[in-house]
Amino acid sequence: MSNNILKYEGKNVAIVGGATGMGAAAAEIVQGLGANVWVMDVAEVTYPVTGSIVLDLRKQESIDAAVAQLPDQIDAVFCCAGVADGFPEIMLINFIGQRYLLDQMLTRGTLRKGGAIVGISSVAGLPWMENRQQVFEFLDCSDWKRAAEWIAEHDGTDSYGFSKQAWNGYVARSSLDYLKRGIRINAIMPGPTDTPLARANADIWLGFGSDFRAEVGVEAHTPAEMGNAMVFLASEMSYGINGQILLVDHGHVIASLTGSWD
């Protein structure tokens, strides 16, 4: 495939949570396609990038300072930061902080017409439509303080699963407003993927779907495979795709929903 098809040459790309895992894979892919890449992460970035910016998504001042270090124009943002259940302030990291970062980029004019946003959700966020009343109630808390208060007031929502439901609801519901600004927003919903985070929770995260993968003869996904899907969604090849949450799971979920896999 020619680099010209994806049209990343000379583009500026910001990757939130790009020190490891799927974010790092996406960063290396777009760099190979000619993009300038700024990785924003609390962890050290150990591979060459255009710029490495320290970012703690639990602190508004850290986000403000990180956004101020970006170039005047960013063409694509990959929101890849995520931690597992048991990590303190998980909703600030997995969703609230990243939404605030996007808001600040819009306010500063960093993300402009023609831009694209791609987030990482999870199959753990699949129940969002059944739970959309609660998800939308949370999303209505559009400022940092009220969103954090809402989470504290609702048991079970400071969790990995709810953070991914929130991402799915946010992408679907905010896509029209973003499009009016000339910006597209989509997300991927990965199945089991062999990342450092998944290995730390291997029994659950990599054990899920192992029987399906054994039956059809595939392995758990690699970070690069998820990176490829994100890079496509933020490219000019996906023009017209907006507000979508793309399942990338070898077809496990859809086979289960249709009854072709028990």
N, C-alpha and C positions, 0 to 999 in steps of 0.2 A: 504494500500500500504506500502510495506517495505521501510524503509529509504535507504536500499542498492540499490534499483532500481534507485533512483535519484542520489545517490553517492555524497552527500554533506558533509559526515562526514569528519571533519578535513580540509575542503576546506576554503580558505580565500576569502571573498566576500566583495567588496566595493560597497556601495550604495550612489549615488550622489542624494541629495535631499530626504533623507530618514527620516527626522524628523517627517513628517506627511504623510497622504494620502497613495497612492499606494506604495511609497517607503518604508514607515514604515511597511506596510502590508507584503511586500516582505521580509524585514529584519526579521520580527518575524517568517515568514514561514521557511526561510533557517536556522535560529538559531534553530528552532525546529527540523530540519533535521540534526543538528550536525555541522553546519558551524560556523566559526569565522567571525564576521561581524564588519566592520568599516563603520560608517555612516558619510557622509560628507555633511554639511549643514550650512547655515548661521543662521538658527533657532536652538534653544536649543533642544537637543535630550532628551526626558523625559522618556525613557524606557531603560532597561539594554542592553548594547551592548559591544562587545569586545573593541571597541575604538570609540570615538566621536571626529571628526575633524571639526574645524570651516572652512568654505569655502564660499567665496564670488565670485561667477562666473563672476562678472563684472570686476574683477581685476586679471591680469595675475600673479602678485606676490603672491596673496592669493592662487591661484591654484597651483603654484610652491611649496609653503610652505606646502600645504595640501598633495600633492603627495609625498613629502619627508617624511611625517609622516606615510605613509602606510608601511606595511611589505615588505620585498624584493620580495615576489611573491604574486600576486593576481590571483585567478583562475576564478573569474567572476566579471563583473562590470555591475551594473544596473544604467542606466542614467535616473533618475526619476524627475529631477528638472524642474519646470515649473511655469510660472506666466501668468496672463491673460492680454488682451489688456488694455492699460492705465498705465501699470507698466513701469517705466523708464528703458530704455536699455533692453527691453524684448528679443531681439535677442541674446544679450550677455549671458543672463541667459538660455534661452530655447535651444540655439544651439551652438553659437560660443564658449562660455566658456567650454561647455561639450566636444566639438570636440577637443579643445586645451588640455583639461585634458587627454583625451585618447591619444593624440599625445605625451604628456609628459610621460605617463605611458609606452608607447612603447619605447621612447627614453631612459628611465632609465632602461628598461628591467623588469619592474614590472609586466607587462602583457605579458605572455610568451606562447609558443606553448601549445596547449591544453586548452587555455582560451576561454572565451565566453563573449560577450557584448550583453546586451539587453537594448534597448531604449524605451521610451514612446512617441509615436506619437499621433494621434487623427484622428477621422473621418473628422475633419476640414482640414486635410492634403490630403484628397482624390484627389483633382484636380492636384496633382503634375505631373502626366503623361501628362496631357494636357498643363501644364506650364513647362515642363521639360527643354526647352531651357533656360528659365530664371533661373530655379533652378540650372542647371548645370553650367551656367555662374557664379552664386554666389559661388557654391562649388569649382569652379576653383580658387577662392581667398582663397588659403589654409592657409595663415598666418593671424594672429589675426588682424593686422592693416589694411591690404587690405580688409578683409571681413567686418570690421566695416565701412570702407570708402565706400564700395560698397552699403551697406545698407543705409547709409546716402545719397547716390546719387540716390537711386531708391525709389520713393514714394510708400507707401503701403506695403513695405517689412519689416519694423520694427513692425511686427504684429504677433499675435498668429498663424493665419492661415499659413503665410509664414514660420514660424519657424517649423511647422509640415510638410509642404511640403519639407523643407530642410532636415528634419530627414528622411523622406521616400526616398528621392533621395540619401542621403548619405549612408543609409543602402544598398540600391540596387546597387549603383555604386561602393562602396568601399569593397563589400563583397569578391570579387576576391583577391584584394590585402591583405586583412586580412587573407584569407584562405591560401595564400602563406606563411604566418607567423605561420600557424597552429591555427588560431583564428577564431571563428565564430562570426558573428554579425547579429542580428535580432532585430525586434521591435514589439511592440503590438500597435494596433490602436483601442483604447477604444471607445465604445459608451458611452452614459451618465453614469457617475459613481458618486456615492454619496460621494464625498470628500469635505474637507473644501473649496478648491478652487471652486468646482462646486456650493456649497451652496452660496458662495459669488456672483455667477453669475447665480442664480437658474432659473430665468425666461427663459434664453437662454439655458444654459447648461443642466439643468434637464428637462426643458420644451420640448426640442427637442426629438422627438420620443415617447412622452407620449401617443399619440393616438395608435401607434403601440404596445406599451407595454400593454396598456389597452385591446386591441383586443386579444392579445395572452396570457394574464394573467401572465405577469412577471413584476418584479420591476426593477428600475434602478440598475445597477451593484454595487457591494460593492468593496471597495479597495482590500479586500482579494481575490476576484475572479480575479481581474487583477494581483494581486501578484502571484496567482497560475499559471497563464499563463506565466508570466515572469520567474518564477522559473523553469517551465518545459523547456522553450526555452534555458535556460542557463545550463541545466542538461545534463548528458550523455545520457539520454533517447532520446534527440532530435538530436543526432549525425546525420549529413547529412543535417540538416535543416540550411540553410545559405542564407542571403540576402533577407529574407522574412519579410513582414510587415503583421502581423496577425490581422485580424479583430476580435474583441471580443465585439459583440454588439447584441447578441441574434438573429443574422441573419437579422437584420433590413435593412442594406445596400443591401445585395444580394437579399433580397425579393423585394426591391424597383427597383433594376436594372433589374430584370427578369420580373417585372410587376405583380408578385403575390401579392404584396402589393402596393396600389396606394399612 
